């Protein structure tokens, strides 16, 4: 797992990033969302406590908001432009 300063990667797969409004977004690459690999699932779960929102991988559906972040993004495009 590594970052380029704005996007979080699991072996080259973008699994998270920062939205234009500053929220930390994590993509659900686990068995709950879209399973990719055991290692990537571990990386997602390690990053989960730092995420403000966890989004689905297919269709960018909103799955989880961290407590205190009950508002959606300004647009779906804001989340999809991260990756």
N, C-alpha and C positions, 0 to 999 in steps of 0.2 A: 504494500500500500504506500502511495506517495502522492504528493501534491505539487502543482506548479505555482501555487500561491492563490489560485482561484478555483481550480477544479481538483477533486479528490479522485484518485485512480486506484483500481485493483488490477494489477498486471496489465495496464494499458486501457482497461475498461473504465470509462467515466462513471463513478458511482455517486458523486455528490459535487456540490459547488455552492457558490454564493449568488443569490439573486441580485437584481439591480437595486432592490430595496434593502439589501443587507441580510436577508434571512438565509440561514444555512439549510440547504435542500439536500436530502438524501434519497436515492432511488432504491426501491424495494427489490433488490436482487437476492431474495431469500425464498424459502419455500412458501412464505406467505404471499409473495408477489410473483416474481419470475425467477425461478431458480437457475443460476448460471453455473456455479461450482461451490464446493464446500469452502474453499479458501475465500472466494468472493463473499459468500454468505457470512463468514467470520469477520471479514473486513467491514461489511455493512453493519453488523451487530456491534463491532467495536466503535464505529463512528456514530451510532444511533444516539447516545447520550448528548452529543454535541449538536444534533440536528434540531432545527426549529420546526421542520416539516418533513415528512416522509411521503414521497409520491410513488404512484404505481409506475411501472416501466411501460406498460402498454396503454396508450391513450392518455397518459399523464393524469389519471384519476387521483384525487386527493384521498389518501388513506388515513393520515394521522397528523394532527396538529399538536405540537408540544404545548403544555399548559401555559396560558398567557398569550398564545398566538392563535386566536380564534377567527382571524380574518383571512380570507383567501388572498392569493397574489393578485396584483393588478390585472394580470391576464395570464392565460395558459401559456402564451408565447414567452412570457418572462421566464418560466421554468424550463421550457424546451430550448431556449437559447443558451442555456448553461452548457449544453453538451454538444 
